[in-house]
């Protein structure tokens, strides 16, 4: 019984990590990277903040949702360590979205305030931090999956 | 764009390309390159309206559109000896003694008579007949062909042309018509005028052909300018633009109080002001004065730009001590100076400072810029700029030149603070790139001397306006378009505002800034939207009702916006009938959102100004709002609704901004109308907000008068359309945040669909890289706009400030008013993004931190008490005043809309008015004497001393005038002298002063005249008309008067002394 449970668990984890690897990981870091590039474009004057916000805002919710989805998957797989690593970011995402400016559409970025140096710097820093986090966790998941596959 | 027929925007345009594309552009097109006059406008306008205008103009980015700079001159740099000789002869032909009168006139607008004609000749050359088709204009250039002929129609004056001729290089403008005869050649030698190199003695030698001619030319110029002085005014910018407040004739004695009137002629040093970091060590120009160097060879030795170490060191010594003298605030009871505080003068070399931008236009919080961000952080003072870029100016040099000289890498406009390395190269003062001086720039149209680029008006004026060629246009300049949107719901009709507005509009219809292309339209709305067709031929305006407010459409494509001049009768008809049309309306709903959408749709093809009158909370359709104010909870700063409840208005404003539409909001409302949400429509479209609380035509006559006066100013003031403003600063500094009404389009670019002369802006700066090796830094603001006459213009302000390395100097140069202004702007942002109490704390902390930093790092001896540097002695007082201002005060007596309106004003007002609003001036007026009075135009204006804002200073037997910027109070003490009451107020005794008196009767007594001149003098200094309330003890307005007594204690706020004690406690911790 216990054996089967173990198999199931590990299979689940592999599945979760597989999913993360196949669709999530490449996508999320790219989104973070995209944001960094976008803010850099703003800073260097290449793009109108309205256009930039229009391209960025639709990407915010999917990113958050995918991340939340993985958190749920980790929860199902009872991967407590991984889940614990992801919880702060999940909480941050929830807080960030709750405290967004008054907007009718989805998204976070307001073209009228985005050019404010403080906010721009904040968004850029946020982008770098998240990129680092996603990349590190990508390798961690990869390692976890290979480890499980090899050891099973 | 530069089609060979040369009928682009202006005949001058192709000129700038003539070197680039010689094959395409017939040389004679570059005529009129240097017209310093508004006179060319006429032909420009004609061109514009002519057929075939510009439809296929390639889009050029407004600012980035790089006018191609011709590399030509680089190859043509003359050997220094030749240059010298040219310069020498130039100088020789122009005796030093004669130059001040010429310069003093600032009449670029008249002297170069040749230019309009030049333009005309080119017309004639291309399209026979156009010239004659031009309507007669009142401009001297065109009405006086005889005079113009001399210069432009060249055959008459061949020597003149030769004197300017420079073979092989770009011909100077005057020679343009003849250039086809001179095929381009490589430079063969010195310009004909110069001849072989001559010793400087040649200055006095036999006059060359040029020298002979020169005086004649100058005389002619002078004579013309003198003779035509009267008519000249029409040529000057203000008259052209309309709405210029103070279009004084150039020669009239300038009123001393108008700081704008710099007597330009004398203030110019004849030497280049520019500055040379690369100048050879020991440049002899350290204290060069204007006429010391007639010798051309020394022209490029400029006085070292930078802190005035040598010459002003003596003066600086005393200044230093005075500015840094620690003041013990707790002991100095009378801290307020008796005269209005002036902006501190940057510690620059005298010659540079003379050229610096007027502090009313451009002001920095720290006139000594700290070298590093660390130093700035240590000082705990904010670094920023306060601008009033579109202020009405009585004298503004306008340059019409085919080339606008700008730095090739950072696009900075050439300005007084650049350095000329030699005659052919200049070094940008913002990015330090070395640029070539274009050939045309070598000719100075003011002195008519060749080879003096550093004496051109661009390099002699920190504030200048350029007529922009077509590279600066994304599309043909738009016509002035005005759309008025009126709320006609039952509530609105009740207030009776429509009568006042329509009447004021009727009276001022002719003075709306504009030209023959001006368009106007009207929309009214309640629960439906009404359009008015003003089609030509209709006997009366036709009303079209759109009731589908969910999906608003424009009922007919044309005739809703009509030409003002062609349909004036119909428009007047409409304005007369409009107030009566809805008197029976019972509709209480208001569909403001859909009406604004309709206005946007109507305006988007052209851009322009939408003026919205609203009297209640919008309740229908998109943008409907709910009441959020809870009167009982006003005190709880937590629940205060300063943020918008919907982003509908913001999004619409951004759409408007994209289509160059600005929305101005007039809110006349008794109840809460959620200005926080509604205001966004103006804030992001660069409009302005006006708020009349509890407006009613019968119950509140004072508001009616206020609306009339402000609306009149609003309608007639100058306006700039489709504007952008860019702020540049020396490498190392960077822009942090902007404050004001606009949309920030990129890091340093503001999009301003409309710009008006009453709008101010603030910019927070930071020091990104350390400014080592820099003695000075410069800031430049460039405002590109379309005037109401359809001309594209660029107004450029440049300011130069010294860099310092130690903290005491930073404090020495602190500008307390500017700091207060910037902090107020930052506090508004803070209260919106965080809470009001956060913002209040931040303000108090700003004082505490800066005084603590001063105490710990600058003061060597720790004294007891609260010490502040002399420059910051008023800082705690001003911050206290801010805390007691409606925007930031606590307590239940401020209504939410009022608070938000004050916040809008803080953001949008120029610093002068903001300071008056925050800390009003108080004068005692029952004892006015002529002692120390100003004399302006035969009027004697008494100058009573400023009093501190404390009831302690009020005496029952006096009368006091409080000037709070947009409003004035005259408080009459109970035991005020009988003489004052009867002779100034015209009533027998105190009891019979009416409660709502707002005018001083025109009595012929000395006291009355004195008081009235004083009041009107105060009023003249600002563009709007402050209403004077005469109040006594029983007046309802007494509370607003007493509220401005900032130094006194109120129920919820500290007195000045208590505030100081509080700060002292924190500082000494």
Interface residues (C-beta under 8 A of the other chain):
Chain A: X42 X43 X44 X45 X48 X49 X50 X101 X102 X103 X104 X110 X111 X112 X115 X116 X117 X118
Chain B: X643 X644 X645 X646 X647 X648 X650 X651 X654 X658 X684 X734 X735 X736 X737 X738 X743 X744 X745 X746 X747 X748 X749 X764 X766
